[in-house]
Amino acid sequence: MSDSKVVDFSSAGKKHRHAREHERKEAKVEDMRGRFANALPDKPTPVKDYLKKKRQKKKR
């Protein structure tokens, strides 16, 4: 049996988890973009501003 088929579950799990979390966050941000576009159509980057403000608040 060759070593190319051997999978390290710890690294594979991290990779899969990271991809799944990224997809979940992207879906959440897309949903937010839609809501903010309806509420604040004239603001150029409402989601980016909201998330930046939230991060700054969390750091305090």
C-alpha positions in Angstrom: 0.0 0.0 0.0 1.4 3.4 -0.9 1.6 6.3 1.6 -0.3 8.7 -0.8 -3.6 7.3 0.5 -2.8 7.8 4.1 -4.8 10.7 5.6 -3.9 12.5 8.8 -7.2 13.0 10.4 -6.2 16.0 12.6 -5.0 18.1 9.6 -7.9 16.9 7.4 -10.4 17.8 10.1 -9.0 21.3 10.6 -9.0 21.9 6.8 -12.6 20.6 6.5 -13.8 22.6 9.6 -12.1 25.8 8.3 -13.8 25.4 4.9 -17.2 24.8 6.5 -16.9 27.7 8.9 -15.8 30.0 6.0 -18.9 29.0 4.0 -21.1 29.6 7.0 -19.7 33.0 7.6 -19.9 34.0 3.9 -23.6 33.0 3.8 -24.2 35.1 6.9 -22.4 38.1 5.4 -24.4 37.7 2.2 -27.6 37.7 4.1 -26.5 40.9 6.0 -25.6 42.6 2.7 -29.1 42.1 1.5 -30.6 43.5 4.6 -28.3 46.4 4.8 -28.8 47.2 1.1 -32.6 47.5 1.7 -32.2 49.5 4.9 -29.3 51.8 3.8 -29.2 52.0 0.0 -27.0 55.1 -0.1 -24.3 53.9 2.3 -21.3 52.5 0.3 -20.0 49.8 2.7 -22.5 49.2 5.5 -21.6 45.6 6.3 -17.9 46.3 6.4 -18.5 49.3 8.7 -20.8 47.3 10.9 -18.3 44.4 11.3 -15.4 46.7 11.9 -17.3 48.5 14.6 -18.3 45.2 16.2 -14.7 44.1 16.2 -13.5 47.3 17.8 -16.2 47.0 20.5 -15.1 43.4 21.2 -11.5 44.5 21.7 -12.4 46.9 24.4 
